[in-house]
Amino acid sequence: MAGMSAEYYKRLERGNAVGVSEAVIDGVSRALRLDETEHAHLLDLVRAANVGAHPQARARTVRKTQLTAGVLQTIDAMSTVPVFVQNGRLDAVATNRLGAALFSEMLDGARPPANAARFIFLDPRAQTFYRDWDAQTRQIVAVLRAEAGRSPFDRQLSDLVGELSTRSDLFRRLWGAHDVREHRTGVKAVHHPVVGDLDLTFQAMDLASDRGLQMIVFSAEPGSPSHERLQLLANVAETDIRKAAL
């Protein structure tokens, strides 16, 4: 089905992918019925295998930890929706005021940089904050697994995976499943400690001006209870800012 011999396929399964063409990978993807994300992950693994065969070609992965002034100004102007910017490791790089209020459980008191995966697996508050916590754990691991394929030599990512594997049996089990997934759109069902339950649609966009960073914008259906509670949260955040300025 993949257009290759069984022996050649066995060689690929053993990780010997040096010199393998994209046409061969396309054949494997077709035979295994991989989706778009899984196919991209397979290509990333093959590229990593080829780079690994030439250690001198390895580049040190440096993840951005701050935004350009123009992008910061843009997200600050988006005052009616929460905005959260992260890198591939799921470090929190920036938020607007409402984004900081929405994710206060994750951000307040976290050692910098705050990290979504570390929060979900190591902070007990995450199980109350995410109403679909089980689904969130699987999604987070699948996103990190995809990033590990894109950035196999990211030392900080390896350290994060190592920390979570050591401290969380659940993470270690999910990591071993090798699932991959993108994090582009969907619904977040959260329980905020101040305003209660929120059902928020999210859209994730890669930032062309800040490569490697992803901006996630959350919104609620107009007229819904979640929309009213989000407006209440915005008012609470504005009041807190004014009190701090006094």
ABEGO torsion letter per residue (X at the ends): XAGBBAAAAAAAAAGBABGBBAAAAAAAAAAAGBBAAAAAAAAAAAAAAAAAABAAABBBBBBBABBBAAAAAAAAABAABBBBBBBAAGBBABBBAAAAAAAAAAABGBBOBBBAAAAAAABAAAAAABABAAAAAAAAAAAAAAAAAABAABAAAAAAAAAAAAABAAAAAAAAAGBBBBBABEBBBBBBAAAEBBBBBBBBBBBAABBGBBBBBBBBBBGBAAAAAAAAAAAAAAAAAAAAAX
